[in-house]
Amino acid sequence: MPLSASLIDEIDDVLARASEGKRDAALSRITDLFVGGAERFSEQHVGLFDDVISRLAETIEADARAKLARRLAPIPNAPAKVSRALAADADIAVAAPMLRHSERLDDTQLLATAATHGQQHLLAIAQRNELSEALTDVLVVRGDREVVRSVAQNRGARFSNVAFRALVARSSGDDVLAIHVGARRDLPRQNLLKLIEVASATVRSKLAAADPATASAVRDVIAEIDGGLRAATRRASTDYASASVEVEALHRANLLDEDQVCAFAEMGKFEQTAVALSLLTEAPIDVVERAMLDDSPDMLVILAKVAGFAWSTAQTILLRAAGRAMSPPDLDRAYSGFLRLKATTARSIVSFYDARRRAAELGPVKAAG
């Protein structure tokens, strides 16, 4: 065993009678033993170190705990109990090394810290090599500007569609964040559309310079913020191209029905859902994409009614494919509107929007002279 019985007796004696300096020295000695042999120790051995170090760590000052955290944080098999205790410390100098680097912390521990501690603790979590969707959901909501910027540029972070929408919303008026978000390769096309629409000219220019695939979309949005943007990003999007091939093949085979659209929506497939709605309602893809991107659910409710869908399908499209985070009262209002709306009225509204779009594309008619 790496720790002798006499040394354990010494720890008990130190805890009972020794000065702070002797407690610090004992902790340093035990930590040296662990760090020097960590790669060779079994979990049973690590557990013994965990018990001893935890007892000593409870009795030392913050500076000594911070030193302990810095030494243990990079070690993959660091004692689990003491790692969790250090990560939960209110003193950020103690917690930060563990929150940034420790592999001993699971999502349960990190989520508890992210939900209850301050911004410096959140910032340390945002700088981990990998972040789950559950963690980024919390960081994007609770984090201040520095935290959100940090997590947005973290290449090891994974985001849900709801978190991406929140990032885009928070990018309005924050050019640094907008550039970080727009530069992410995993940013879904629908979120890129929203980002470019609200971005400043400076952000559009920098995104275009950084990514040729985005450049055509940015050029079109400067000239025309509505249909041109969506058309340009569709042309540049391989996801959209493959979705079109997939959905159009189903349509030709008479296999594109409500169940299939609901399945696309349930899986959060924005492009497939949009193309399917366009084919089934005969609404232009621009109208459908705008409906899915708008904060208001009204147009999507109208399209669902035109398609003859049940409310359950409309709700799935709203919450899953479009990625909305709707409150129960907002859902109730959308449901009420869905029930009241007649299919003939819904078709008339879609026709009106299409006619207005076509008129905008033609531009003002020159007077004869």
N, C-alpha and C positions, 0 to 999 in steps of 0.2 A: 504493500500500500504506500502511496506517495506521502501520506501524512501519518506520522507515528503517533502512538498513544500518548507519549510524553509531550508531543507538541500540542495535542488537543488539550491535555491538562494545563499546558502553559497558556493556551487561549482562555480557558476558564479563569485562570488566575489573573490574566491581564484584564479581562472584562470586570472582574470583581474589585481589583485593587489598584491597577496601574494608572499612571498619569496619561493624559491625552497623547503626549509624545511617545510613550511606550506602546499605546494602542496603535498609533500610526505606524510605528516601526514594525509591529507584529503583522499588521495588514500588508505592509510592503513586502515582508518576508514571504507570507503566504501567496501573495499575488505573483511574486517572482517565481515561486515553485510552480504555480499553475501555468503561467505564460511560457516558461521554459519547457514544459512537457505536454502542453495542451493537445498536440497532434497525436500523442501516444495514449492519452487517457481514455478509458471506457466511460460510458455514461454513469456507471456506479462511482468511479473515481471523481468525475466532475460533480456529481451530486454531493459528495463529501466536501469538496471545496466550496460548493454553493452554500452549504449549511454554515461552515466556518466563516467565510467571507461575509455572508449576510449578517451574522451576529456582530462581527467587527464593524461593518459599514454603518450599522445603526448608531454607533457611539462616536463617530468621527465628525469633524467639521466639514463644511461645504467644499473647501479647497481640496481636501483629501478625497472626498467623494468624486469630485470632478476629475482628479488625477486617475482614480480607479476607473471611472467611466472611459476615459481616453485610452487606457491600456486594454480594457476588455472589449470595447466596441468592435475592433476589427477581427476578433477571434470567432470563427464560425460556431464553435462549440462552447462558447463562454457560459458560465453558470447561469441557468435560466432564471432562477428566482431573483438573484441579485441584479441581473440585466433588466428585468421588469421593474424592480424597485428604483433603479437608477433612472430609467426612462420616464418614470412617473414623477420624478422629483420636481418640486416647484421651482427650484433654482435651475435656470436654463443652462448655466455653465455645466451642471451635472447631467442634465437630461439630453442636451443637444448631441453629444457624440453617439449615444445609444440610438436616439431617434433617427439620426442620419445614416448610421452604418450597421447597427446590430442585426445579424440574421436570426437572432434568438427571439425577436419580437414578431408576433403574428398579427394578422389584421384585427383581431379582437382587441389586443393591447393598443395598437396604433389608433384604432377608431375611438376607443375610450379616451385616449389622450387628446385626439383631434376634436372631440365633442366637448371637452371640459376645460382645456387649458388655453393659454393666451396665444397671441400671434407669433411670438418667438418659437414656441413649441410647434405651431403649425408650419412655420417656415422650415424648421429642421426636418419635419416629416416630408415636406414638399421636395426636399433635396435628396431623398433616398434614390438608389439606383433603379428601383422598380416600385410602381404604385398601382394598386388595383383600382377598378372602377368604383368600388365602394368607398375607398379613401379619397379619390379625386372628387367624388360627389360632395363630400363634406368639406374638403379644402376650398372648392370653388364657391361654396355658399358662405362658409364662415370666415374665409381668409380675407385679409386686407389686400391692398394693391400689391404690396411686395410679395405676399404669399401667392397670390393668383398669377402674377407674372412668373414667379419661380416655377410653379407647377406647369404652366403653359409651355415653358421651354424645356421641360424635363422629357427627354426622349424615351425614358423608360416608363412613363406614365400612360395608363390606359383610361379612356374616357367613355362614359355612356353618351348617348345622343342628347340626353337631358343636360348633362354637364357641358357638352359642346355648345348647346344653345345658350346656357348661362354664360359661358366664356365669351361668346359673340355679343351677348347683351352687355356684358361688362366692358367690352372693347370700345364701345361708343364713348368717345371723348378721351380714350387712353391709347395713343398711337403706339406706344411701346408694346402694350399687351396685344393690340390688333396685329402687329407684325409677328409677334411670337405665335399667335394662334393661326394666322394665315400661312405661316411657314411650315406648319405641321403636315406631314405626309398622310397622316391618318384622319385628317379633317374631312368629314363627309361633304359631298358636293353641295348638298342643300345648305349646310352651315357656311360653306365658302360663299355661296350666293348672298346670304344675309350679311356676312362680314363685309363683302365688297360694297354692298348697297349703303351701309352706314359708315364706311371708312372715309377718312379724309383723303384729299388729293395726294398728300405726302405718303400715306400708307399704301394707296393704290400704286403709286410710282415705285415704291420699294418692293412691293410684292411682285410686280411685273418684272422688275430687274432681277429678282432672285429666282423666279420660276417661269421659264418660257411658256409652260402649259397654262399659267394663269394670265400671261401677258395679253392674250387676245380677249379674254373676259374683261380685264381691266380697261383695255382700250375701248371696248364697246360700252362699258358702263359709263365712261366719261361722256361719250356721245349720247347715250340713251340708257337711263338707269333701269329700264324695265325689261322689255322683251329681248333686247340686244344682249344683255348680260346672260340671261338664261340660255339663249341660243348659242352664244360663244362657249360657255362652259359645257354645254351638251356636246358640242363638236370636239372639245378637248378631252372629254371624259371617257375613258375606256369602260368604266363601270356602267355609264349610261348606254354605251354602244352594245355591251353584252346583254344588258337588261332588255333593250329593245328587241334584240334577236330572240331572246328567250320568250318574251311575252307575246310578240307577234306570231311566233310559231304556235303557241298555245291557242291564240285567237283563230288562226287559220284552221286549226284542227278542231274547232268548236269545244275546246277544253277550258277556255277562260271564262269562269263563272264567279259567283259571289264567294264560294268557298275558297277558290284559288286566291282571289284578291285578299280575303281575310287572312289566309296563310302567309302571303307576302307581308301584309301589314304586321302580323303577329311577330314575324322575324325581324321587323324593323327595316325592311328593304324599301327604301325610299324610291329609288328609280323604278323598280318593278311595279310598285303600287301606283306610281304616277302614270306610267305608260299604260297600265291596265285600266285605270280610270279614264284616261283619254280615249282609249279604244272603245270602252263600253258605253261611254256617255257621248262620244263624238265631240267632246270639248277639246279645243286646242291644248297641246301640251303646256303652252305658256300659262293658260288659265288654270290648269290643274296644278302646276308647280307653284304658282302664286298662291293658290288656295291652301296648299300644304305648308307654305312658308309663312303665311300671314298669322299674326297673333290671334286674330279673330277666327273662331271656328265656323263662321256662317257659310262661307263659300264651300267648304268641305261638306257641310251638312246638305247643301243644295245639290252638290254632285252625287252624294250618296243617294239622295232621293231620286235624281234622274236615273241613276243606275238600277233603281228598284231594290236597294239593299235594305236589310233589317237594321234597326238601331244598333244592335250588338256589333255589326260589322262597321258601321259608321264610327262607333266609339273606339273600336280597335284601331282604325285608321288614324283617328285624332290622337290617341294616346301613344301608339306604338310607331307607326310609320312616320307620322309628323313629329313625334317626340315631344308633344306638349305635356306640361305638368299642370293639369287642370284641377281646380278645387271642386269639391262636391256641388256647391251652388252653381258654379260655371257649367258643370256637366248637366245639371238639372235644367238650366236655361237652354242649353243646346238641345237636349232631349225634347223639351217643350216645343222649341221651334221646329224640330224634325217632325213631331206629331202633327203640328198645325199646317205644315207646308204641303201643298198639293203638287203632284208630279208635273202637271201642266205648267204651273207657275214656275217651278224649278227649271224646266226646260226653257221657258221664256227668258229667265234671268241669265242663263248660260248663253243663249243666243244674243242677248243684249251685250254682254261682256265681249263676246267674239266680234260683234259688229264694231264696237268701240275700239277694240284692238286693231282691227283691219283699217279703220279710219285713221288711227294714229300712225300706222305704218305708211299710209299713202301720203300723209302730211297735208298742209293747207293747199287747197285747190287755187291755182292762179286765176286771177280774173282775166276774162277774154279781152283783148284789146287789139 
